[in-house]
Amino acid sequence: MQNEYLLNAVLTARQHHYTSTDVLFTALPMIHNACTVAFWLPNLLTGSEFAIAADLTPEGWAATFRARKPTFV
């Protein structure tokens, strides 16, 4: 593979056994490299759902967890 982001995303999805039935949540900004490689790019590759909190408060996170029930945090 020529793209290191894509390679790392494929390997991360494989290592964590992400599937299309998973729901991923992260508090990291979407633009952050760790979020790109560990969450949203593998999410796109596997067809899983990405849960995003409306705000960064504990209440916002709790509401997202209750509504989406993430399988990976």
Secondary structure, DSSP 8 states (H G I E B T S, - for coil): ---HHHHHHHHHHHHHT--TT-EEE--S-TTSHHHIIIIIHHHHHHT-EEE--SSSSHHHHHHHHHHH--SB-
